[in-house]
């Protein structure tokens, strides 16, 4: 799954091995807390014959025959599943998953004939026990058949109902699935763990007015009594249960046949089918690239835009599903950010067809093998297929986002032990996605792109249709020129493994010892956090040391961490990228000559921060002020980020970071500008939660003045490159929200003209959010925008209106907005997390958002699923700008009152406590220094030059 958000409110067939134990992790591990519980009791009062959260290894599914019949009038469904099983140990009990399903019948289809099975249910673990009078013998194959029924879910997971409103106002229902991570069991009884791969043959019953979609192409339709139609789909490849998908709807589609002769289709509600051409072409282009880049495996999925969808998209094998905003594009209404986001999310889901679907992590502890790879590959792919989108300008932001979470003691290793569904849901976070992508990017730079590509192809070929763990990846990336299972013709064509190129092109990361990819990468995946590398230059000598970067007042939590860090650096004397592998806590390297400055972590290709002791920060600040283009855009952005983050841990004085920010008055590139805003804006956002209006306005004034020249040079148009257009959206919105007179005047003029035309006048897409934000400041404008939201069929327009409504200063309207989002009639409940977080960023709405979150907590965790990214996003998003002891006590009081079943143990709650405590420390330590620095700047000659 993925969601790509461009944040503009600164201010998106191989069988099992002979032993199943080789494919499935052990269920009797001492870490399995369930093994210490009292013997479980089934719902009928009998003992339940299994005590572990994980399923036993005695049997494994080979094939599912699944029949599903949803009723879109009564909003429920019935079904039957026949599962062919392979038995690995003699047993009379089959343990599998079922969640909130009514089991009407269960029977064993043994060779000697059918027989009933006793059904025992243990809802706490979502498990069924099927108890047979017949012994299932090791080495045998058997079939079980179950009939079941349930209501279509009111949530966004399992087999759930979705609805949309037509242009005539009619409400229509559909049914769709979202099974990742543990919700296939809510749609049919199954072995709902990723290592239990099987083939699926699916049949779906429907009314004639609907269509049915599933993972595989439809092979025939049978007419049944009563006018019911039954669609039969081809048998799937071997896959995990979380990748099964089916949809019953009145969707329409557009299609095309690729150069490989494969038909691809995009599905959407009828009124929006004219917004699907862009996605169709993007999917075709991206798939062709992946086909040649990675591994000649042709399987192109269909794409469907679902009206109600919690995450950004889902990689179901053969039928990828998306939010409408993640798939639908109108050239006349959608912005540059929309084009970028849609292309990226499609690239992400298509990458999953290899990373996740073809090769699947063995258990959810290694989710990053799916999500980190897909996030990384979306940037690699789009950079090649759509160079005009300039995605390299945005990758760095993913690393900064990951570091924000990874700098807390409540972070977790990329590969983490998880057992419960809630813990599994919590793995879908910035660490698995963004940190995973960033350490893969670092590894590619470390090995060279050519070597990395060869290793990845080996990984995909070796483990096709199988399950993997971390070590499988590292083994595939080791000794890449000693291959016995790659396409040798392809290697010869590539030429990388010739002796001459291997000697001349290999990076000099190490000397004397053998490169051990696993030893290096285990330090990045098996421990949480990341290193802070301290650099001290003394003549030609560069002294290096590493420690964990951690925002905590407990230094003991930084001990015991050591990484193998692939350092890169350039100097004032050489733009050549030099490399050094730092394996120890301290080390020394020598420069060929003395230099004026040295910049480590070139383009921030490494997942670490750098602190420059002695005169290091002063020399780099001087360079930025006199000749900032001597460093790349990413290098400049990383210096901004590192300087301000190091203030938080006492390594750098606030004066030093603020002095460095002065150069931003000359900056024009998107990454340094947005990173500058990203470091400076939160400072006054902390003040908005306190009674310190004078200093708050002084800080706001400094930021506006710093970027005034760049803001004033922006045109209110859709001209320029994608990066220029996205930056324009940032700047004009910021200027408008901060009451910069030229922005307010232009936005007011455009809004009045647009409103006078009853919303029919065409506004430049990239600047319309700034226009709407100004319009939403008064009640009449807010109401007008809300009605336009109600009737619009363009998801991109609705998204911008929704954001504008949430940053209005009208408190009663902000409250109405959240209530409407929860109700889900006009505003989709899927958008509620974004609305609540956006309102919480609003100085007039942060108390409203906190009250709303508390009062509706139990409804929210039922709707969005405990542990989900939506819940964690609201918890941290609403609270992470609080900076007083009073608010910390209030937040603790609420979350401490929860039970474990309602979320008391969520990781995001611990992250919230840490963030607020860090904010308190920051404010207590740095406010006087900030005020003194701003006072000096007010009368400094440089301030006049910026004007």
QUISULRA-V375981 format. One record per helix or strand of 3 or more residues. SS is the DSSP state (alpha for helix, beta for strand). FROM is the first residue (numbers start at 1). LEN is the number of residues. Records with the same first field share a line. If there is no record, write none. Layout:
SS->FROM-LEN  FROM-LEN
This chain:
alpha->20-3  33-4  123-3  184-3  225-3  241-3  270-6  277-17  324-3  336-17  364-3  368-18  387-3  392-15  421-6  430-18  449-14  470-7  488-7  499-7  517-9  555-4  602-3  616-15  633-16  654-13  670-19  693-20  722-16  741-16  765-11  779-13  795-12  811-13  829-13  846-10  857-8  869-11  885-12  900-3  907-32  941-6
beta->59-13  76-12  91-7  102-9  113-4  118-5  127-10  141-11  158-8  171-8  198-9  211-4  218-6  229-5  246-4  252-6  263-6  302-5  319-5  359-3  466-3  531-8  541-8  565-7  574-9  586-5  598-3  609-4
